[in-house]
């Protein structure tokens, strides 16, 4: 199908549309509001991640206290294993 006519549009109309859309999206964003005094998070997703980590660490501490588990030092690739009889 062939168009019988063309609308006279400037070539830079796409750039103008992108600029306007960018300004509207920037105006719609609100800055992060801290959830409590001393909140180290800088965004909503970071606050969620830090809250999840606090929950995991608290649960781990409660489990260790209940089951009398003392945390063992972790060995990494650069920490040699103790020698037998040493």
Residue, then its C-alpha position, 0 to 999 in steps of 0.5 A: x500500500x502506498x501513501x498518496x500524500x506525506x505530512x510535512x514533519x520536521x526531521x528532528x521531531x523524534x529528538x523533541x519527543x524523546x526530550x519531552x518524555x525524558x523531562x516528564x519521567x524525571x519530574x515524576x520521580x521523587x527522592x528517596x525518603x529514609x525509613x528510619x533515623x540513620x537509614x543508610x539506603x539511598x533508594x527503595x530497592x536498596x532499603x528492601x535489600x538491607x531489610x532482607x539482610x537484617x532479617x537473615x542475620x537476625x534469624x541466623x543469630x537466633x538459630x545459633x543461640x537456640x542450637x548452641x552453635x558457635x560460628x566457625x571461622x571460614x576457610x578461604x582459598x588463601x587460608x591453609x588448613x591446619x596441619x595434623x598434629x600441629 
